[in-house]
Amino acid sequence: MKKERLYLYDLLEDPPLSYPAWYLLSPKLHRDENLRETLKAIHSLDFDPYTHPENFSELFGAFRAGLYPIYKERYASGNFGGRVMLLEGKGWKSLPFSEEACHLENWLI
């Protein structure tokens, strides 16, 4: 499947956070409005509509609902094939299981 670039400047006119300049996504994710809204929040640094989850059930409920929780105010995350993945410019990478990943204050939903 051919991947497409989603350019940041197609989402926001003058983003305060302009790196990465684009994301490499499947055509389905390229059109995903939930993912686009998450990326807009990250790059505009507008986290007002987001809250820290109170427990892991709430966090994984967001994944099941098709949302993209934000990790460390930097990464859109998704749950694909039972793995939590982080979106970087070149695509999705697996989130390493670490103590940081287990702190709910590092997540926004």
C-alpha positions as CSV (number, residue, x, y, z in Angstrom):
1,M,0.0,0.0,0.0
2,K,1.4,3.4,-1.0
3,K,1.7,5.9,1.8
4,E,0.9,9.5,1.5
5,R,2.4,12.6,3.1
6,L,0.2,14.7,5.3
7,Y,1.9,18.1,5.3
8,L,1.6,20.1,8.5
9,Y,0.9,23.3,6.5
10,D,-2.2,21.6,5.1
11,L,-3.5,21.4,8.7
12,L,-2.3,24.7,10.2
13,E,-1.3,28.0,8.6
14,D,1.4,29.1,11.0
15,P,2.0,26.4,13.5
16,P,4.1,27.2,16.6
17,L,5.6,23.7,16.4
18,S,6.6,23.0,12.9
19,Y,8.5,19.8,13.2
20,P,8.0,17.3,11.6
21,A,6.9,19.1,8.5
22,W,4.9,16.1,7.3
23,Y,3.7,12.6,8.4
24,L,3.8,9.5,6.2
25,L,0.4,7.8,6.5
26,S,-1.7,5.2,4.8
27,P,-4.5,6.6,2.7
28,K,-7.1,5.7,5.3
29,L,-5.2,7.4,8.1
30,H,-4.5,10.4,5.9
31,R,-8.2,11.0,5.8
32,D,-8.9,10.3,9.5
33,E,-10.4,13.4,11.0
34,N,-9.6,12.3,14.6
35,L,-6.0,12.0,13.7
36,R,-6.0,15.3,12.0
37,E,-7.5,17.0,15.0
38,T,-4.9,15.4,17.3
39,L,-2.1,16.6,15.1
40,K,-3.5,20.1,15.0
41,A,-3.6,20.1,18.8
42,I,0.0,19.0,19.0
43,H,1.4,21.5,16.5
44,S,-0.7,24.4,17.8
45,L,0.1,23.5,21.4
46,D,-3.6,23.7,22.2
47,F,-4.2,21.1,24.8
48,D,-7.2,22.8,26.5
49,P,-9.8,20.3,25.3
50,Y,-7.6,17.4,26.6
51,T,-7.4,15.9,30.1
52,H,-5.1,13.4,31.8
53,P,-6.8,10.0,32.1
54,E,-7.7,9.0,35.6
55,N,-6.9,5.3,34.9
56,F,-5.8,3.0,32.2
57,S,-9.3,1.9,31.4
58,E,-10.1,5.5,30.4
59,L,-6.9,5.7,28.2
60,F,-7.6,2.4,26.4
61,G,-11.3,3.4,26.1
62,A,-10.0,6.3,24.0
63,F,-8.0,4.0,21.8
64,R,-11.1,1.7,21.3
65,A,-13.2,4.8,20.4
66,G,-10.9,5.5,17.5
67,L,-9.2,8.5,19.2
68,Y,-5.5,9.2,19.2
69,P,-4.3,10.0,22.7
70,I,-1.4,12.3,23.0
71,Y,1.8,11.1,24.6
72,K,4.1,13.6,26.4
73,E,2.4,16.5,24.5
74,R,4.4,15.4,21.4
75,Y,3.1,12.3,19.8
76,A,-0.2,11.1,18.5
77,S,-0.6,7.5,19.6
78,G,-2.7,4.7,18.3
79,N,-3.4,1.1,19.1
80,F,-2.8,-1.1,16.1
81,G,-2.8,-4.9,16.3
82,G,-2.6,-4.9,20.1
83,R,0.4,-2.5,20.1
84,V,0.5,1.1,21.2
85,M,2.3,3.0,18.5
86,L,3.6,6.6,18.3
87,L,3.4,8.7,15.1
88,E,6.6,10.2,13.9
89,G,7.3,11.9,10.6
90,K,8.3,8.7,8.8
91,G,5.4,6.8,10.2
92,W,4.3,4.7,13.2
93,K,6.8,3.2,15.7
94,S,6.1,1.0,18.6
95,L,6.1,2.6,22.1
96,P,8.7,0.9,24.2
97,F,7.3,-0.3,27.5
98,S,8.9,1.9,30.1
99,E,8.2,3.5,33.4
100,E,7.4,6.8,31.6
101,A,4.7,5.0,29.5
102,C,3.0,3.9,32.7
103,H,2.6,7.4,34.2
104,L,-0.9,8.7,33.4
105,E,0.3,12.3,33.6
106,N,2.3,11.7,30.3
107,W,-1.0,11.1,28.5
108,L,-3.7,13.4,27.2
109,I,-7.1,12.2,26.0
